[in-house]
Amino acid sequence: MAAPSERSRHVLFVCPHGAAKSVIAAAYFQRLAAQRGVRVSASAAGTDPDPEISPRVAAALLADGMDVRGQRPRRVTAEELATAWRVVSLGCNPTELAAPGPVVERWDDVPSANADLASAREAILARLTALLDACDGGLA
């Protein structure tokens, strides 16, 4: 088994429907982590997932070079919450699905992507830098 410092960290982004804000956050987080050379992975999930990723979100991400068209929203699991290095909540409370324990960073002030996609993307990008700094610095 790898030492904790050698294991890849995983960040779980969760929003109510797993179709917009969490998808935006996971896609940009993975891109920015790769650009920095930070070993970390990310995924998106929802507490009550929609049947598909928002077409507007998929188109905006594709225009920025990130293709999420083959992905489908999925329900967050208790196991994911328990094993994630970080959990970021965007307008929901995923800890209701798991035993007490996971530390959740709440980004509840991110605007609705359906109402204002550009503002939601900018708010998420502004927060990702600090989260990546934590990953890069090895903070737990």
C-alpha positions, -999 to +999 in steps of 0.1 A: +000+000+000+013+034-009+022+059+018-004+087+022+019+112+005+022+089-025-015+083-030-034+104-054-059+126-037-095+127-049-118+158-047-156+151-050-177+180-062-214+176-053-244+197-064-281+189-062-285+175-098-249+166-107-256+182-140-240+217-139-220+233-111-203+201-100-195+192-136-180+226-142-159+224-110-146+189-117-137+196-153-118+229-146-102+214-114-088+185-134-075+208-161-059+232-137-044+204-116-028+189-147-014+223-157+002+226-123+014+190-123-006+183-091-015+146-086-052+148-078-083+136-094-119+149-093-154+138-100-189+152-100-220+138-085-255+149-074-278+142-044-308+140-068-292+136-102-308+148-135-309+124-164-283+143-184-256+170-180-270+205-188-266+209-226-255+246-220-228+234-196-216+207-219-214+232-248-196+258-227-170+232-215-166+218-250-159+254-263-132+256-237-117+223-247-133+199-222-156+173-235-182+160-210-208+149-235-203+112-227-208+116-190-241+112-171-251+127-138-249+101-110-259+099-074-232+105-048-225+075-026-217+072+011-185+054+001-173+083-021-180+107+007-161+086+032-130+081+010-127+115-007-098+137+003-120+167-001-157+171-006-170+204-021-207+210-019-223+234-043-258+242-029-266+209-012-257+189+019-242+156+009-234+146+045-270+137+049-262+106+028-233+094+050-223+088+086-208+118+103-172+123+093-166+138+059-154+174+060-174+193+034-163+226+020-194+245+012-196+268-019-233+277-015-228+312-028-220+300-064-248+313-086-271+289-105-255+278-137-289+276-153-296+313-145-262+327-151-236+302-165-208+328-169-211+340-133-213+304-120-181+295-139-162+326-127-172+319-091-161+283-093-128+292-110-120+318-083-124+291-056-104+264-075-071+282-071-073+280-033-083+244-034-054+235-057-030+254-034-042+231-006-037+200-028-003+212-039+008+220-004-003+187+009-027+201+034-052+176+049 
